[in-house]
Amino acid sequence: MSNAQRALLVAAGLFLTIALITLVVNLFTSAQDASKEAQSKFSDLQTELSQTEFSIYDNTTLSGSQVLNTIRKYMKKDQFGVQVTTAKSAGSSGNSSTFYGNTFTDTGEINNPQDRNVKLDTALDETLNSYINPSGKFKGTVIRDGNNVVRGIQFQQAP
């Protein structure tokens, strides 16, 4: 074999090696882009699913016992609260409602996160305006903050 033939074989091998490396780099780059896109879509789906948990309370009518169960479920959750206005408290002077967990505004801002009500005593005492009648009907509304994060649920007793 002559030197020219060897040089040609080495050049061909070198060319094939460079072509193979280029192909692998291109495949890796496109796989990385696809992976980033899939991760982004998964994150969006996860956010949507976490918010779906609260959609059952939005604009629906629930019984008082369901409201009590909702309070038990969420009153200890951080940066979250449940507001209940009973027919008795709505008729009283001042139209007061009771917050369980954190208090929040209509715009979803949490007030004094360190002052949380995590007791159901007032909801279970029939002599108080905040008593939640287990057979009563309550309309639910989900409250979101400026970032569209659910911060609370409001329940208003139906007359």
Secondary structure as a PSIPRED ss2 file (coil, helix, strand):
# PSIPRED VFORMAT (PSIPRED V4.0)

   1 M C   1.000  0.000  0.000
   2 S C   1.000  0.000  0.000
   3 N H   0.000  1.000  0.000
   4 A H   0.000  1.000  0.000
   5 Q H   0.000  1.000  0.000
   6 R H   0.000  1.000  0.000
   7 A H   0.000  1.000  0.000
   8 L H   0.000  1.000  0.000
   9 L H   0.000  1.000  0.000
  10 V H   0.000  1.000  0.000
  11 A H   0.000  1.000  0.000
  12 A H   0.000  1.000  0.000
  13 G H   0.000  1.000  0.000
  14 L H   0.000  1.000  0.000
  15 F H   0.000  1.000  0.000
  16 L H   0.000  1.000  0.000
  17 T H   0.000  1.000  0.000
  18 I H   0.000  1.000  0.000
  19 A H   0.000  1.000  0.000
  20 L H   0.000  1.000  0.000
  21 I H   0.000  1.000  0.000
  22 T H   0.000  1.000  0.000
  23 L H   0.000  1.000  0.000
  24 V H   0.000  1.000  0.000
  25 V H   0.000  1.000  0.000
  26 N H   0.000  1.000  0.000
  27 L H   0.000  1.000  0.000
  28 F H   0.000  1.000  0.000
  29 T H   0.000  1.000  0.000
  30 S H   0.000  1.000  0.000
  31 A H   0.000  1.000  0.000
  32 Q H   0.000  1.000  0.000
  33 D H   0.000  1.000  0.000
  34 A H   0.000  1.000  0.000
  35 S H   0.000  1.000  0.000
  36 K H   0.000  1.000  0.000
  37 E H   0.000  1.000  0.000
  38 A H   0.000  1.000  0.000
  39 Q H   0.000  1.000  0.000
  40 S H   0.000  1.000  0.000
  41 K H   0.000  1.000  0.000
  42 F H   0.000  1.000  0.000
  43 S H   0.000  1.000  0.000
  44 D H   0.000  1.000  0.000
  45 L H   0.000  1.000  0.000
  46 Q H   0.000  1.000  0.000
  47 T H   0.000  1.000  0.000
  48 E H   0.000  1.000  0.000
  49 L H   0.000  1.000  0.000
  50 S H   0.000  1.000  0.000
  51 Q H   0.000  1.000  0.000
  52 T H   0.000  1.000  0.000
  53 E C   1.000  0.000  0.000
  54 F C   1.000  0.000  0.000
  55 S H   0.000  1.000  0.000
  56 I H   0.000  1.000  0.000
  57 Y H   0.000  1.000  0.000
  58 D C   1.000  0.000  0.000
  59 N C   1.000  0.000  0.000
  60 T C   1.000  0.000  0.000
  61 T E   0.000  0.000  1.000
  62 L E   0.000  0.000  1.000
  63 S E   0.000  0.000  1.000
  64 G H   0.000  1.000  0.000
  65 S H   0.000  1.000  0.000
  66 Q H   0.000  1.000  0.000
  67 V H   0.000  1.000  0.000
  68 L H   0.000  1.000  0.000
  69 N H   0.000  1.000  0.000
  70 T H   0.000  1.000  0.000
  71 I H   0.000  1.000  0.000
  72 R H   0.000  1.000  0.000
  73 K H   0.000  1.000  0.000
  74 Y H   0.000  1.000  0.000
  75 M C   1.000  0.000  0.000
  76 K C   1.000  0.000  0.000
  77 K C   1.000  0.000  0.000
  78 D C   1.000  0.000  0.000
  79 Q C   1.000  0.000  0.000
  80 F C   1.000  0.000  0.000
  81 G E   0.000  0.000  1.000
  82 V E   0.000  0.000  1.000
  83 Q E   0.000  0.000  1.000
  84 V E   0.000  0.000  1.000
  85 T E   0.000  0.000  1.000
  86 T C   1.000  0.000  0.000
  87 A H   0.000  1.000  0.000
  88 K H   0.000  1.000  0.000
  89 S H   0.000  1.000  0.000
  90 A H   0.000  1.000  0.000
  91 G H   0.000  1.000  0.000
  92 S C   1.000  0.000  0.000
  93 S C   1.000  0.000  0.000
  94 G C   1.000  0.000  0.000
  95 N C   1.000  0.000  0.000
  96 S C   1.000  0.000  0.000
  97 S C   1.000  0.000  0.000
  98 T E   0.000  0.000  1.000
  99 F E   0.000  0.000  1.000
 100 Y E   0.000  0.000  1.000
 101 G E   0.000  0.000  1.000
 102 N C   1.000  0.000  0.000
 103 T E   0.000  0.000  1.000
 104 F E   0.000  0.000  1.000
 105 T C   1.000  0.000  0.000
 106 D C   1.000  0.000  0.000
 107 T C   1.000  0.000  0.000
 108 G C   1.000  0.000  0.000
 109 E C   1.000  0.000  0.000
 110 I E   0.000  0.000  1.000
 111 N E   0.000  0.000  1.000
 112 N C   1.000  0.000  0.000
 113 P C   1.000  0.000  0.000
 114 Q C   1.000  0.000  0.000
 115 D C   1.000  0.000  0.000
 116 R C   1.000  0.000  0.000
 117 N E   0.000  0.000  1.000
 118 V C   1.000  0.000  0.000
 119 K C   1.000  0.000  0.000
 120 L C   1.000  0.000  0.000
 121 D H   0.000  1.000  0.000
 122 T H   0.000  1.000  0.000
 123 A H   0.000  1.000  0.000
 124 L H   0.000  1.000  0.000
 125 D C   1.000  0.000  0.000
 126 E C   1.000  0.000  0.000
 127 T C   1.000  0.000  0.000
 128 L C   1.000  0.000  0.000
 129 N C   1.000  0.000  0.000
 130 S C   1.000  0.000  0.000
 131 Y C   1.000  0.000  0.000
 132 I C   1.000  0.000  0.000
 133 N C   1.000  0.000  0.000
 134 P C   1.000  0.000  0.000
 135 S C   1.000  0.000  0.000
 136 G C   1.000  0.000  0.000
 137 K E   0.000  0.000  1.000
 138 F E   0.000  0.000  1.000
 139 K E   0.000  0.000  1.000
 140 G E   0.000  0.000  1.000
 141 T E   0.000  0.000  1.000
 142 V E   0.000  0.000  1.000
 143 I E   0.000  0.000  1.000
 144 R E   0.000  0.000  1.000
 145 D C   1.000  0.000  0.000
 146 G C   1.000  0.000  0.000
 147 N C   1.000  0.000  0.000
 148 N C   1.000  0.000  0.000
 149 V C   1.000  0.000  0.000
 150 V E   0.000  0.000  1.000
 151 R E   0.000  0.000  1.000
 152 G E   0.000  0.000  1.000
 153 I E   0.000  0.000  1.000
 154 Q E   0.000  0.000  1.000
 155 F E   0.000  0.000  1.000
 156 Q E   0.000  0.000  1.000
 157 Q E   0.000  0.000  1.000
 158 A C   1.000  0.000  0.000
 159 P C   1.000  0.000  0.000
